[in-house]
Amino acid sequence: MLIGIAIPLSRDFAAVRDSTKAKFLIHGERDEISSLHGVRRFYAGASEPKDLVVIDGANHVFDGQQTEVADALEDLLGDWNG
């Protein structure tokens, strides 16, 4: 299982994109480092299984929204283990 939180798309993530392991991505809607558009494009090209959660209004460090990130992780992991 691979978990990416606010992944910096300026790096090469081809190995992650192409991996057959489950991929869970959490990204902020207003991330100023990696655009949501870029992450959606990366996600579209990623192999299954995969899941993307977008935190509304969140910046790159999820300032003031860490609870939403924790909740998203809990939901994703619960769905995977359940």
C-alpha positions in Angstrom: 0.0 0.0 0.0 1.3 3.5 -0.9 0.0 6.6 0.7 0.8 10.0 -0.8 -0.1 13.3 1.0 0.4 16.5 -1.0 2.8 14.7 -3.4 5.3 17.1 -5.0 4.8 16.4 -8.7 8.1 18.1 -9.6 9.6 14.7 -8.6 9.5 11.5 -10.7 6.6 9.4 -9.4 6.5 7.0 -12.4 7.2 4.0 -10.2 4.3 4.9 -7.9 2.0 5.6 -10.8 2.8 2.2 -12.4 2.8 0.2 -9.2 0.2 -2.5 -8.8 0.1 -1.7 -5.0 -3.0 0.2 -3.7 -2.4 3.9 -3.9 -4.1 6.4 -1.6 -3.6 10.1 -2.4 -4.7 13.0 -0.3 -4.4 16.5 -1.7 -5.4 20.0 -0.9 -7.7 21.8 -3.2 -5.6 24.9 -3.1 -2.1 23.3 -2.9 0.3 26.0 -4.0 3.2 23.5 -4.6 1.5 20.8 -6.7 -1.7 21.9 -8.5 -4.8 19.8 -8.0 -5.1 19.7 -11.8 -1.7 18.0 -12.0 -2.5 15.6 -9.3 -5.8 14.7 -11.0 -3.8 14.0 -14.2 -1.3 11.9 -12.3 -4.2 10.0 -10.7 -6.0 9.4 -14.0 -2.8 7.7 -15.3 -2.2 5.6 -12.2 -2.9 1.9 -12.2 -5.6 0.4 -10.0 -6.3 0.1 -7.2 -6.3 3.7 -6.3 -8.2 6.4 -4.4 -7.9 10.2 -4.3 -9.3 12.4 -1.5 -9.3 16.2 -2.1 -9.5 18.3 1.1 -11.7 21.4 0.3 -9.9 24.7 0.6 -6.6 23.1 1.9 -3.2 24.4 1.0 0.0 22.3 0.7 0.5 21.9 4.5 -3.3 21.5 5.2 -3.0 24.5 7.6 -5.8 24.2 10.2 -7.2 21.1 8.4 -5.1 18.3 9.8 -8.2 16.7 11.3 -9.6 16.3 7.8 -6.4 14.6 6.6 -6.5 12.3 9.6 -10.2 11.5 8.9 -9.5 10.8 5.3 -6.6 8.4 6.2 -8.8 6.6 8.7 -11.6 6.2 6.1 -9.2 5.0 3.4 -7.4 2.5 5.7 -10.7 1.3 7.2 -12.1 0.7 3.7 -9.0 -1.2 2.7 -8.9 -3.3 5.9 -12.6 -3.7 6.2 
